[in-house]
Structure formats: C-alpha cells, structure tokens
Amino acid sequence: MNRHGDPLLPEEITARDLHPAARNELKTLSKENADTVARHLAMASQLIDDDPALAHEHALAASRRAGRVAVVRESLAITAYATGDFALALRELRTYRRISGSDDQIALMVDSERGVGRADRALEVGRSVDRAALPVDARVELAIAMSGARLDLGETERALLELDIPELDPDRAFAWSPGLFAARAAVLEELGRLDEAALWSRRAAVAAEALDASEPGEVIEVIEVEEEATDGDEADDDVTDAEGER
C-alpha cells in the first residue's frame, strides 16, 4: 500500500491492459490520473476470480481517483459483489446506472437485492426494465437471477418458468449457455425431477467444453445429449465442429 492506501501496482501492468472501451471512458481525466486509474481497473479485472478482496482494493483506489466515471463505479460494484458486500454493490450499481444510463448490470442488481435478503424487491427490480432492450447476455443473466429470486421465495415452479426463454437452446452453445443450463438443472433438482436435472447438467458441461475449444464469435452446434449420457457414456459424440460465426 502507498501513502494513499492504494494497493501497489506491478510495473508490468500498463493502461493498455485495460479494455479499450473502458480506457475511452477515462479521457476526461488527466493523462497521469487516467493511466493510474486504468492500471488499477486492469488489476481488478485480472484478480477478480482468484483474489476478489485485492481486486476490490484496486477498484477502491480507482474510485478515489475517478469516482464520477461510470466504468469505475461499475468495477467497484462488481468487486464488492465478489467479496459479498451486497449493500455496497447495490449502492455502486445504482450510481453506475445513473451515470451511464445503462441497464446492462440489472442482473447483478437483482442478485445483490437477493444478497441482502430482499427477494421480493429483487423481482421488482428485475421487472422494472424492458428485457427486449437488453443485450442478449444481460437478458439471460437477468432470467437466471430472477429464477434465483423465485427459489428464495419457495416459488420453484415459477423459478423454472423464468428460465423458459428463447436463448434456452440445448442444441447450440453460446457464452451464456453453460450458466443457463446449469440454472435449469438446479431448479429441476429442487423440483425432484432428477433425471431431467442430470440431463441439463450434462448439457451445461458439454456446452462449456465446446466453448473452451472454440474460437471467439463461433456458434457451436451441440448434438442432443441423450439421457444415457448421464449414466457415464463417453462425451466424444456430444460436440460437432463449429459451423460459422454468429
């Protein structure tokens, strides 16, 4: 930590390690400040999975230097959520939404409401947006979050209905497919429909494997996973080659 309480930045981390779209939001800052903020945001992004607490410290450092920049507040919200500070995540998500005018983090807001024990409020937040206007990945994440809120309230059948969206395609794998399939498996298990749950769990695993082996932007065609596959059959025939770009 330096005298400002900021975590140390490795020398090899530069502003260019931050996504160009995020760097573009920092143009209102002085060059020196923009570079430092960008480096802290890049570190937060790199650390979020392995060390969320340290990622949060970097996001806090960026916020102290550039608290009026939307991407900075978004990063702070995401790292707060990752550390389990759902109240702070909610506050920062509301600020991010006000500054940016974007609803693309609405699913995280729903999950943060769940995190502070307000499942009813989570559903209200989720219903407050026009889902058709959301990017497809945000729309899928919202469906998963809404399903989780229904589970919190013991509304298991309705939790399953929340996941009945056009993006639930068992024959193709997109970036959101493993999470969507796994969420459906979890609800089916809660309903006691164990065979179906196992099948969707297998689909989630197959989709994840296919995506790991693919190139960015490819649409992955996935052969229907038969019920027998849940009994330990080989997965060699589950995935076909990618057939082109989305």
N, C-alpha and C positions, 0 to 999 in steps of 0.2 A: 504493500500500500504506500502511496505517496502522501504528501502533507495534506492533500485534499480528501484523503480517504479512498482514493481511486485504486483499484487493483492494478498491478503492474502490467504493462503491455509488452509482450515479447517483441524484440526488434524486427523479427522476420515478418510480423503482421503489419500489412500496409492498408491504406484506404482502399486499394484495388481488390482487397479480399472481400469487400462488401459488394453485394449485387448492385449493378449499375443503376437500376431503378431507385434503389434506396439511397445511393450516393447522390442522385439527382435532387432528392428532397433536401439535401444539406447545403444547397447552393446559396441559401440566404445567410449562411454563417461565414465568418471569416475563413480564409483558407486553412490557417493553422488549426482553428477550432473544428472546422469540418473534417480535417484529416484525423484529429484525435477522436472525435465522435464516431467517425466511420470505423476506426480501428476497434473501439470498444464494442460497437454493434457487431462487427465481424467476429470478435471473440465470443460474444454472447451467442451468436449463431453456431459457432463451432463447438461450444461447450454445453449447449442446452441438453443434449441427451446424456452425456457422461458426468457432468458436474453442474447441475442446474443452479446450485447455490452460488457458485462462482460466476456462472453466466448472468445471474441476477445482479451480482455486484457490478459487472461490466455495464449492464443495462442501466443501473442506477447512476453510474458515472456518466454515461451518455446523457441521461435525463438532467443531471445537474448542469450540464453544459448547453443543452439544447432542448429544454422542456416544452417548447412550443412547436416542435417538429413532429408530425404525425407518426412517422416510422419509428421515432424514438419512444414515443408513448406506447406504440404497438409492441415494440420489443420488451419494454418494461412489463407490460401486461402479460405477455407470453411467458416470460421468465418467472413472474410472480405466480402464475398458474402452475408452472412446473415445480415450484417449491411448495405448493399447497397453500399459498396465501391468496385464497379466493376473493376475500374482501378487497385487497389491493388490486387484484386482477380486474375485478368489476369496475373499480373506480378508474383505472387506467384505460380500460376498454371503452368506457363511456366518454372519456376525454378524447381518445383516438377517434371514436365515431363522430364526435362533434367537430373536431379539427378537419378530418378527412372527408366527412360526408358519406363515408362508405359503410355498408353493412356486411362486408366480407368476413368479419370476425364474429358474426352473430352467433355461430355455434359455440364459440368459446364463452360468450356471454351467457348463453343458456347453461353450459356446463358449470360456469362459475356460480350462477344462481343455485344450481344443484349443490355445489360445494359448500355454500353457506346454509344449506338446509331449506331452501325455498323452491321446492319442485313446482308448486303452483305458479309462482312468479316466473320460473324458468319457461313454462309453457306459454305464459302471456308474452314474454319477450320474444319467443320463437314465432308466435302468431302475429307479431307486430310488423313483420317485414313481408314484402312481396317476394315470394320464393322464386317466381318466374324471372325476376330481375337479377337474381344472384348468379354468380359464376357457378358452373356445374359442380365443381369440387366443394364450394361453400354450401351449395344446396344439399349435397349428400351428407356433409358433416352435420348440417342442421338436422336432417332426418335422424341421424344416429343420436344426436344429443336429445332431441325430442323423445325418441324411443326410450332413452335412459331416464328421462324425467317421468315418463309414464310408469316405468318399472319402479321408480322411487315411490310412486303413489299406489303401487299394487295393481295398476291397470295393465295387466300383462297382455291381454288380447289387443288392447289399443296400442300397446307398445309395438306389437307385430305389424299393425296397420300403418304405423308411422314409417315403417321401412318398405312398404309397398309403393315404390317409386319407379319411374321408367329406367333409372340407372341400375336397377337390380337385374342385371343381365348375367345369368350363370354361364353363358357361352363365350363371353369376351371379358378380358381383363384390362381395366384402366387403373390409374393410380389409386383411385378410391375403392376399388373392388374388394381387396382383402379386408379392409376395415368394415365395409358394409356387409359382406358375407359373414364375418365373424360376429357382428352385432346381431344379425338374424339368427345365427346359431345359438347365441346366448339366450335370446328370447324364447326360442323353441325349446331349449333345455328347461327354462323356467316353467314352460307350459307342460313339461313332461313328454314332449314329442321327441324322444331321444334319438330315434333313427334319422329323422329329418335334421336334427341338430348336428349329428355326426356328419351327415352329407354336406351341410353347409360349411362346417368346419374344414372338411376336406377340400371343398371348393376354395375356401379362403387360402389354404396352404398352397394349392395348385396355382392359384392366381398370383400369389406372392412369388413363387418360384419362377413363373413365366415372366413376370415383370423384372425380376432380378437379372434374367438372361436376355432382356430385350434392349433395344436402343430407344432413347427418348423420342416420344412422339409416335411410336408404333402402336397400332391396335393389335392386341394379342387375341387370337382366336383360341378358345379353350374347349376341347372336346368334353361333352357332357360327362360328368363324373357319375359312374354308376354306383348304386348302393353297395355293391360288393366291394368297392374300393375302400369302404370304411372298415372292412374286415382284414385289411392288411395287404391287399393286392398291390402290385407294383404300379408306380405312377408314370412309367415310361410313355404310355399311350395317352396321357391326360392332356398333353400340350402339343399343339401343332405350331408350325413356324408362323411368325408374324406375317400379316398379309398386306401391310402398307401403312401409310400414315393416316391419322385421324382426319 
